[in-house]
Each structure stands twice: as C-alpha cells, then as structure tokens.
Amino acid sequence: MPERHPTGDFFVCDLFDAAPKDDLGSMEHPIFSLSTRPDRRVLAYSHNGTDIEVIPSVKGRATIHDKDILIYCISQLMAAVNAGRAISRRLQIKAHDLLVATNRDTSGDAYARLREAFERLAGTRITTNLATGDVETTRGFGLIESWEIVRKSRGGRMVSVTVTLSEWLFRAVLAKSVLTLSRDYFRLRKPLERRIYELARKHCGRQPLWRVSVAVLHKKSGSTAPVRVFRAALRRMIAENHLPDYSLAEESGDMIAVQPRRPRAASGPVLSPEALDAARALMPGADVHALAAEWRGVWEARGRTRLTAPDKAFLGWVRARA
C-alpha cells in the first residue's frame, strides 16, 4: 500500500504478540485470521506441545489487520516504560492518531471499520495450555478485555477511545517481551504477506538464514488455502520481493529460505559515539541505532538540508521524542 501519512513521526519500535507460553506466541502460532470476510470458524491448533483454541464471536475472529490496534497500544505503553513513566492496563488513545500511525485512511468508513475491529478483538477468546515450571495449566483470555468510546465528534465519529488490555498482555509489556517491527509492515496489503513477515521476524531475526518447509510454513501461517495454492502465493511473494527486511527464496525439497536483506550502507549525517551515548541517557532502553536511522530518514524526507552540527540536531530531535 502507499504510505498515506509520510510526514508522521510515529515509529513502531515495540511489538508484543499473544504469548501462550510467554514467548511471543502469536508470531509463532496463527491466532489471527487471514480472511477478508467474517471468519466464524473455531481454530484448533497444536504444535510442539502447545495447544491453542481460538473461538470467534458472531462478528468473526480478529483479523491480522485488527492486530494493528494491539501493536499501537503496546508501542504507546513501551514508549512510556522506556521513559520511566507509570503505566496501567487501561489507556486512552486518539482514534485519528491510531489511523495515521498504522497507515490507514481517515475517512468516515475508516472510523467505522476501526469500531468493527475493536468488537472483533474484544469478542475473540483464546484457550491455551500454559506451562509454569513443571505445572501445566489451561487458561482462557481475550485479546482485549474491553473498549469504550469516550468522546465523539459532532458527526458521530469516535474521537478518543479507552482500551483495557488483558492482564496477560499487560504482564508481557512489563516483562518487555517485545520485538522491533519495520514501519513498512503497515504498508503490506495482503494478510498472508503480513503473516509471513511476522514469521520471518520471529524465526529469522538477525540470523543469517532460516529454512522451513512449505508444509510447516503453511501450518504456522494459519492459511486455510490448500498447500498448492499457498505454494503459488509464496512464489508470487518471492517474485514481487517487497517484504520489509527479509527476502524469500525457493529451494529444492519444497523448502523456503528466509534471509535478512543486506543493510544499506549508512548514509547521511555522521553521529559521534558521544551523541549516541547522550541519546541513550535521554531515552533509556531505546535502540539508539534505530533512532539514528529514523532521524536520518526524517532528514532525507525534509530535503537533506545541510547540517553544521549533526550531533546537536540529532539530540534535539531525540529530546522532542523523549
């Protein structure tokens, strides 16, 4: 999809996914629906000793596009944690900010679709076995506990909404069970592309290579298409080659190889080690190299203006972020 809000400075720095075993589980297991139509099927999934049952509401199972709301909420909470501020399960967010941050349009239909996403997230229930030490328990929870529109515009659109996250999700935020996502994740239109990116991010990370069979990838993705159709979709994805951060290749034996893309050589203003240390002090816990890369991107978007004091400009930008 196009980048609808290129001047926005929101940066998705943190992501937590539903963790049946406190290990970023929804990046490992297919909790969210890939269907573009209401998916009311009960999902039963087992893999390596983990059993998951996802029960949708009458509105259907939460989709991978609905997950944008969770990504946004967790990013806000993690930003507060990194800044040393107190957080709670209940947070108030502005609907317009959420739409802009997740690369959605801000039309009247977008607000209506946002409300439907909240309803699906609140209605989807998950039951899974959780191992604590040597004791295995079975627990049920929702993707969010509740949501409430607290302010509307004169035209009836939601202006701000209060979301109460589930306790399991909030505990994971406190434990910083997070991963970094590319901002371009929100530009992926097809649900399967988003799901394959998640799996690549979870399994490949910064490793040089991750190999997986098409059959296992089909199971992990949660795709309901026949394997032959799924394989054809992977081949189209390989040909288009536009997944953020990772490239796919087909290998003999019905295998798929996932590799991180070669990082582009750093361009733009050069920052001193002292400036990076100062940035760490301003934003404890943040990845200063990611901040520097984002700042250079903003600098490029603004026309690559000549900087006489790059360190000073960078730290001023970081202070505004902090």
C-alpha positions as CSV (number, residue, x, y, z in Angstrom):
1,M,0.0,0.0,0.0
2,P,1.1,3.6,-0.4
3,E,2.5,5.5,2.6
4,R,-0.6,7.6,3.4
5,H,1.0,9.8,6.0
6,P,4.7,10.2,5.1
7,T,5.2,13.2,7.3
8,G,4.2,11.5,10.5
9,D,6.9,10.8,13.0
10,F,5.4,7.8,14.7
11,F,7.8,4.9,14.8
12,V,6.7,1.4,15.7
13,C,9.5,0.4,18.0
14,D,8.0,-2.3,20.0
15,L,5.7,-5.2,19.4
16,F,4.2,-7.9,21.7
17,D,2.1,-10.7,20.4
18,A,-0.2,-13.1,22.2
19,A,2.2,-15.3,24.2
20,P,0.6,-18.6,25.2
21,K,4.0,-19.6,26.7
22,D,5.5,-16.1,27.3
23,D,7.5,-16.4,24.1
24,L,5.9,-14.1,21.6
25,G,3.5,-16.9,20.8
26,S,1.2,-15.3,18.1
27,M,4.3,-14.7,15.9
28,E,4.8,-18.4,16.3
29,H,1.2,-19.6,16.2
30,P,-1.7,-18.5,14.0
31,I,-4.1,-16.7,16.3
32,F,-5.4,-14.0,13.9
33,S,-7.5,-14.7,10.9
34,L,-6.1,-14.1,7.4
35,S,-9.6,-14.0,5.9
36,T,-11.0,-10.7,4.5
37,R,-14.5,-12.0,5.2
38,P,-16.0,-12.7,8.7
39,D,-14.3,-15.9,9.9
40,R,-16.5,-17.7,12.4
41,R,-14.7,-21.0,12.4
42,V,-13.3,-22.3,15.7
43,L,-9.5,-22.7,15.3
44,A,-7.8,-25.7,16.9
45,Y,-4.1,-25.7,16.6
46,S,-1.3,-27.9,18.1
47,H,2.4,-27.6,17.6
48,N,5.4,-28.8,19.7
49,G,3.2,-29.4,22.8
50,T,1.3,-26.1,22.6
51,D,-2.5,-26.4,22.2
52,I,-4.5,-23.4,21.2
53,E,-8.2,-23.0,20.6
54,V,-9.5,-19.6,19.2
55,I,-13.2,-19.0,19.5
56,P,-14.6,-16.1,17.5
57,S,-17.7,-14.1,18.3
58,V,-20.7,-13.7,16.0
59,K,-18.7,-10.8,14.4
60,G,-15.9,-13.2,13.4
61,R,-12.4,-13.9,14.6
62,A,-10.0,-10.9,15.0
63,T,-8.0,-10.5,11.8
64,I,-4.3,-9.7,11.3
65,H,-5.3,-6.2,10.3
66,D,-7.2,-5.8,13.6
67,K,-3.9,-6.6,15.2
68,D,-2.7,-3.1,14.3
69,I,-4.7,-1.8,17.3
70,L,-2.6,-4.0,19.7
71,I,0.6,-3.0,18.0
72,Y,-0.3,0.6,18.5
73,C,-1.3,0.2,22.2
74,I,1.8,-1.8,23.0
75,S,4.0,0.8,21.3
76,Q,2.5,3.5,23.4
77,L,3.0,1.5,26.6
78,M,6.5,0.6,25.8
79,A,7.4,4.2,25.0
80,A,6.1,5.1,28.4
81,V,8.1,2.3,30.1
82,N,11.3,3.3,28.3
83,A,10.7,6.9,29.5
84,G,10.2,5.7,33.1
85,R,6.5,6.6,33.3
86,A,3.9,4.6,35.2
87,I,1.5,2.5,33.0
88,S,-1.7,0.6,33.5
89,R,-3.8,-1.8,31.6
90,R,-6.3,0.9,30.8
91,L,-5.2,3.5,28.3
92,Q,-6.9,6.2,26.3
93,I,-5.9,6.7,22.7
94,K,-7.0,9.1,19.9
95,A,-8.6,7.3,17.0
96,H,-7.1,9.7,14.5
97,D,-3.6,9.1,15.8
98,L,-4.1,5.3,15.6
99,L,-5.3,5.5,12.0
100,V,-2.4,7.7,11.0
101,A,0.2,5.6,12.8
102,T,-1.0,2.4,11.2
103,N,-1.1,3.8,7.6
104,R,-4.9,3.8,7.3
105,D,-7.0,6.5,5.7
106,T,-9.0,8.8,7.9
107,S,-12.3,8.8,6.1
108,G,-15.7,8.1,7.8
109,D,-15.5,4.5,6.6
110,A,-12.2,4.1,8.4
111,Y,-13.7,5.0,11.7
112,A,-16.5,2.5,11.2
113,R,-14.0,-0.2,10.3
114,L,-12.0,0.7,13.4
115,R,-15.0,0.2,15.6
116,E,-15.6,-3.2,14.0
117,A,-12.0,-4.2,14.7
118,F,-12.5,-3.3,18.4
119,E,-15.6,-5.5,18.5
120,R,-13.7,-8.5,17.0
121,L,-10.7,-8.1,19.3
122,A,-13.0,-8.0,22.4
123,G,-15.1,-10.9,21.2
124,T,-12.3,-13.3,20.2
125,R,-11.4,-15.8,23.0
126,I,-8.3,-17.9,23.3
127,T,-7.9,-21.0,25.4
128,T,-4.4,-22.5,25.6
129,N,-2.2,-24.6,27.9
130,L,0.4,-22.6,29.8
131,A,3.4,-24.3,31.4
132,T,4.6,-22.7,34.7
133,G,7.6,-24.7,35.9
134,D,6.5,-28.3,35.9
135,V,2.8,-27.4,36.2
136,E,0.8,-27.1,33.0
137,T,-2.4,-25.1,33.3
138,T,-5.2,-24.2,30.8
139,R,-6.2,-20.6,30.6
140,G,-8.7,-18.6,28.7
141,F,-8.5,-14.9,27.8
142,G,-9.5,-12.3,25.3
143,L,-7.3,-10.2,23.0
144,I,-8.6,-7.1,24.8
145,E,-10.7,-7.0,27.9
146,S,-12.9,-4.1,27.0
147,W,-13.1,-0.9,25.0
148,E,-15.2,2.3,25.3
149,I,-15.8,5.3,23.1
150,V,-15.3,8.3,25.5
151,R,-15.7,11.1,23.0
152,K,-17.4,11.6,19.7
153,S,-17.3,14.3,17.1
154,R,-20.5,16.2,16.0
155,G,-20.7,13.8,13.1
156,G,-20.7,10.8,15.3
157,R,-17.1,9.6,14.7
158,M,-15.1,8.3,17.6
159,V,-12.5,10.9,18.7
160,S,-11.0,9.1,21.6
161,V,-11.4,5.6,22.9
162,T,-10.4,3.8,26.2
163,V,-9.0,0.3,25.8
164,T,-8.5,-2.1,28.7
165,L,-5.8,-4.7,27.8
166,S,-6.0,-8.2,29.1
167,E,-3.8,-9.0,32.1
168,W,-1.7,-11.5,30.2
169,L,-0.9,-8.8,27.6
170,F,-0.1,-6.2,30.3
171,R,2.3,-8.6,32.1
172,A,4.2,-9.1,28.9
173,V,4.6,-5.4,28.4
174,L,6.1,-5.1,31.9
175,A,8.4,-8.0,31.1
176,K,9.4,-6.2,27.8
177,S,8.6,-9.2,25.7
178,V,8.8,-7.2,22.6
179,L,10.3,-7.2,19.1
180,T,11.0,-4.4,16.7
181,L,8.9,-4.1,13.5
182,S,9.6,-2.3,10.3
183,R,7.3,0.7,9.8
184,D,6.6,-0.7,6.3
185,Y,4.7,-3.6,7.9
186,F,1.6,-1.4,7.8
187,R,2.1,-0.9,4.0
188,L,1.6,-4.7,3.4
189,R,-1.9,-5.1,2.0
190,K,-2.3,-8.8,1.8
191,P,-2.9,-10.7,5.1
192,L,-0.6,-13.5,4.1
193,E,2.3,-11.1,3.5
194,R,1.9,-9.7,7.0
195,R,1.8,-13.2,8.5
196,I,4.9,-14.3,6.6
197,Y,6.7,-11.2,7.7
198,E,5.8,-12.0,11.3
199,L,7.2,-15.5,11.0
200,A,10.4,-14.2,9.3
201,R,10.9,-11.7,12.1
202,K,10.2,-14.2,14.8
203,H,12.3,-17.1,13.4
204,C,15.0,-15.4,11.4
205,G,15.5,-12.2,13.3
206,R,19.1,-11.2,12.8
207,Q,20.3,-14.7,11.9
208,P,21.8,-15.2,8.5
209,L,19.3,-17.8,7.3
210,W,16.1,-19.6,8.3
211,R,15.0,-22.6,6.3
212,V,11.5,-24.0,6.6
213,S,9.4,-26.5,4.6
214,V,6.4,-25.2,2.7
215,A,4.2,-27.7,4.8
216,V,5.4,-26.3,8.1
217,L,5.1,-22.7,6.9
218,H,1.6,-23.4,5.7
219,K,0.7,-24.7,9.2
220,K,2.3,-21.8,11.1
221,S,0.8,-19.2,8.8
222,G,-2.8,-20.3,9.6
223,S,-3.7,-20.2,5.9
224,T,-6.9,-22.2,5.1
225,A,-5.9,-22.4,1.4
226,P,-4.8,-25.8,0.0
227,V,-1.0,-26.3,0.1
228,R,-0.7,-26.0,-3.7
229,V,-2.5,-22.6,-3.6
230,F,-0.3,-21.5,-0.6
231,R,2.8,-22.5,-2.5
232,A,1.7,-20.4,-5.5
233,A,1.1,-17.4,-3.2
234,L,4.7,-17.8,-1.8
235,R,6.1,-17.9,-5.4
236,R,4.3,-14.6,-6.2
237,M,5.7,-13.2,-3.0
238,I,9.2,-14.3,-3.9
239,A,8.8,-12.7,-7.4
240,E,7.4,-9.4,-6.0
241,N,10.1,-9.3,-3.4
242,H,8.7,-6.5,-1.3
243,L,8.7,-7.9,2.2
244,P,10.3,-5.4,4.6
245,D,13.7,-6.5,6.0
246,Y,13.6,-10.1,4.6
247,S,13.8,-11.9,1.2
248,L,12.4,-15.3,0.4
249,A,13.8,-17.9,-1.9
250,E,12.5,-21.3,-3.0
251,E,14.9,-24.3,-2.6
252,S,14.8,-27.9,-3.6
253,G,12.9,-30.3,-1.4
254,D,9.9,-27.9,-1.2
255,M,11.8,-25.6,1.2
256,I,11.7,-21.9,1.7
257,A,14.9,-19.9,2.7
258,V,14.4,-16.6,4.5
259,Q,17.3,-14.2,4.8
260,P,17.6,-10.7,6.2
261,R,18.2,-8.1,3.5
262,R,21.6,-6.6,3.4
263,P,21.6,-3.4,5.3
264,R,22.2,-0.4,3.2
265,A,25.4,1.5,3.9
266,A,24.7,4.2,6.4
267,S,24.2,7.5,4.6
268,G,23.6,11.0,5.7
269,P,25.0,12.9,8.7
270,V,27.6,11.0,10.8
271,L,27.0,11.0,14.5
272,S,29.7,10.7,17.1
273,P,29.8,8.0,19.8
274,E,29.2,10.7,22.4
275,A,26.0,11.7,20.7
276,L,24.7,8.1,20.8
277,D,25.6,7.8,24.5
278,A,23.7,11.1,25.2
279,A,20.7,9.7,23.3
280,R,20.8,6.5,25.5
281,A,20.7,8.8,28.5
282,L,17.7,10.7,27.1
283,M,15.8,7.5,26.2
284,P,16.8,4.7,28.4
285,G,16.1,1.3,26.9
286,A,15.7,2.6,23.4
287,D,17.7,1.3,20.4
288,V,19.9,4.4,19.6
289,H,21.0,3.0,16.3
290,A,17.3,2.6,15.3
291,L,16.7,6.2,16.5
292,A,19.6,7.4,14.4
293,A,18.3,5.6,11.3
294,E,14.9,7.1,11.8
295,W,16.3,10.6,12.3
296,R,18.3,10.2,9.1
297,G,15.1,9.2,7.3
298,V,13.4,12.3,8.6
299,W,16.4,14.3,7.4
300,E,16.1,12.8,3.9
301,A,12.4,13.4,3.8
302,R,12.9,17.0,4.6
303,G,15.2,17.6,1.7
304,R,18.6,16.6,3.1
305,T,19.3,20.1,4.4
306,R,22.9,20.9,5.2
307,L,23.7,20.4,8.9
308,T,26.6,22.2,10.5
309,A,26.1,20.4,13.9
310,P,24.6,16.9,13.2
311,D,25.0,15.8,16.9
312,K,23.2,18.8,18.1
313,A,20.4,18.4,15.6
314,F,20.0,14.7,16.4
315,L,19.9,15.2,20.2
316,G,17.4,18.0,19.8
317,W,15.2,15.6,17.8
318,V,15.6,12.8,20.5
319,R,14.7,15.3,23.2
320,A,11.5,16.1,21.4
321,R,10.7,12.4,21.1
322,A,11.5,11.7,24.7
